[in-house]
Amino acid sequence: MKRLVVSALILLSGCALHTPPPVVDAPEQVWNEQRARREAITSWGITGKLAINTPVKSGTASFNWRHAPQHDSLDIRGPLGSGHARLESNSEGVSLTDSTGKQYSDQNAETLLMNALGWEIPVGGLQAWVRGVPLADVLHVYELDDSGRLAKLIQDGWEIRYRGWTEVNGTEMPRKIFMKTLRFTSILAGIPTLLATKFRPTCDDFELLSDSNTLKTRALC
């Protein structure tokens, strides 16, 4: 397995005011309760922007990702997707159609994205991490904050740090996620998200800010 150094900041809500979280007496109990609620979310959709930097190349794109049990649909638009690429995944395998109409297929989404577009994106991991839970049945280490929320997760060769939370239909969901692995690559994503039918994002864009070693975002709202 390739080891990546990827940093990712994922914004999962808009510009609402977020008050300091309360300190709880039993963080593990709160974590177990909230984790069960997040794991129960089996269908969701996210849209946003993605930027990847490596020592030899970089790229950005907008994307629209819809997930349901046994099916994923990921649209990537922009230089990262070489115009427009659509990834479809179901129980029979994974297919990708590029901007010229050429089709690729594989049994693994990450392998297909690498072979077709030249980018390695942890699609399988992100299906869990954007909900604030670890991948099921995969060894992991985690840390909680004083409110019983996931603060840090190490899993599958990645370190994921949760830097903000917001309430979505009564369940606290990640608002900002920073990810990194051990390869010189950077991924930055801003994701207004629809995790439940009643939730609507309040901010739909962000600005990339960078210096020689850091990528970060500023919400444009």
N, C-alpha and C positions, 0 to 999 in steps of 0.2 A: 504493500500500500504506500502510495506517495504521501510524504509529509509536507503539508503546506504551511506557509506563514501568511495567513489571511486575516486582515482586520476588517470587521464589519460593524457598522452602526445601523441598526434597524429602528426606524421611528414608527411606532404602531398607533399613534393617535395624533390629534391636531394640537392646537395651541391653548387648550383649556387650562385653567388655573389648577395647579396640583398642590394640595395642602400637605404638610409633613405627615407621614404615616404614624399611627399610634404604636407605641411599644407594647408588646403583648407578653404575658407571663409564660405562655407555652408555645414558642415558635414552631416546634415540630408538629404539634397538633394542628395549628393553623395551616402549615404547609401541606400536611396530608389532606386536610379538607379541601383547600384550594386546588391542590393537584388533581384530586378526583374530579372536580368540576371542570377543570381545563381539559383533562383527558376525555371528558364526555363530549367535547366539541369535535365532531367528526366531519363537518362540512363547513368550509369557510372560503373567503376570497380576499386577496390583497392586491393592491396596485401600488406602484411607486417607481423609483429610479434606482439603478444599480451602477456602481463604478468599480472597476477593477484596475489596480496598478501592480505591475511586476517590474523587475529591473530591466526588462527588454520591451515591454509593451504595456499599454493601458487602453481602457475603453469604458464607455458609458452606455446606458440604455434605459428605456422605460420598460416596465413589464406589467402584466396582468396575470395573476395566478389564481386559479379556481381549483379547489380540492374537495373531493367527495370520496367516500369509501370505494376503493378499487378503481378510482379514476382521478387523474390530474390533467389539467390543461394549463400550459404556461406559454403566454405570448411574450416575445422579446422584440422590442423595436428600437432601432438605433444602431450605431457602429458596432456595439457588442454583438448584436444579432445579425450584423451585415445587412441591415435594412429591416427585414422582418423574419422571424423564425417562430415556429409554433411547435411546442413539445407536447405530445399526447402520451399518456401512460395509462395502461389498464392491466388486467390480470394476464393478458396474452403477451405483453411486452411494451416497449417504448418506441415511438416513432417521432421523427423530427422532419419538418418541411421548411426549407430555407426560402429566401426571397426570390429565388429563381424557379421555385417549384420542385427542386430536387428533394427526394425523400431519403432518409436514413433510418435504420432500425437497429435495435439492440435490446438486450434484456435488462440493461442498467442505465438509468437516466444520466448519472454522472459521467459514465463512459461515453455515452452518446453525445453529450454536450461538449466534451473534450475533443472527440474525434471530428465532430461536425463544425464546431465554432472555435475550438482551440482554448476553451476556458473550462476550468474545473470548479464546479459549484456544488456544494453539498446538499443537493435537493432532498435526499432522504432525511438527513439530520434536521434541516430547516422545517420540515413538516411538523416536527415536535417542538423545536426550539422557539419558533415564533409564537407558540402557545404557552411558553414558559414551563415546559416539562421536558424531562430527558427522554431519549429514545427508549422504548420498551425493550427489556431483556438485553441491554447493552451496558457493560460495566461503566460506572460513572462515580464521580466524587462531586459533592456539592457543598455550598455554604449558604446559610440563610441570613437575612438581615434581622434587625430587632423586631420586625413586624411579622416574621414568619414567611417572608417571601424569598424566592430564589435570588441570591446575590451573585453567585458564581457557580458555574457548572463546567466540569472537565469530562469530556466524553468523546470517544471515537477519534482521538487525535486533535480535538479542538478545545479551546478554552472560551467559554461564553460568559460574559459579564452582563448582568441586567442592571441598567442604570436609570430606570424609571418605569413606573407602573401607572395604569389608568383603569378606571372601572368601566366595564362593558356589560350592560344588562345584569348588574349585580355581581359580576365576577371580575376580580382584578386580573388584568392582562398586561403583558409587557408593553411598555411605551418606547423604551430605548434599549437596544441590545448591541453589545460590542463583542465581536468574535475575532479570535486569532488562532493560527496554527504555526507550524514551524517552517514555513516556506516564505520566500520574499514576495508576497503577493498581498494586495489590499483589496477588500471588497467593501463598498459603502452603499447602503441601501436606505432610502427613505420610503416608508411604507404607510400611507394612509390605508386603513384596513377595514374590512367588513367581516367581523367574526360572528355576527348574529344579525338577523333581519332588521332589528330595530336600531342598530348602531349606524351612525353616519359620521364620517370624518369631518373635522372642522378645519383642516388644513390639507391642501393637496399638492404642495410643492415644497422644495427646500433648495438651499444654495450650498454648493460644495465649496469648502474653504480648505486650502492646503498650504503646507510649508514643505520643507525638504523631507521631513520624516512623518508627517501627521496628516491625516485626512479627518475632517469633521463636517458637521452640517449646521446650518442655521435655518430654521423654519421661516418661510416667507409668508407670514400672516400676523 
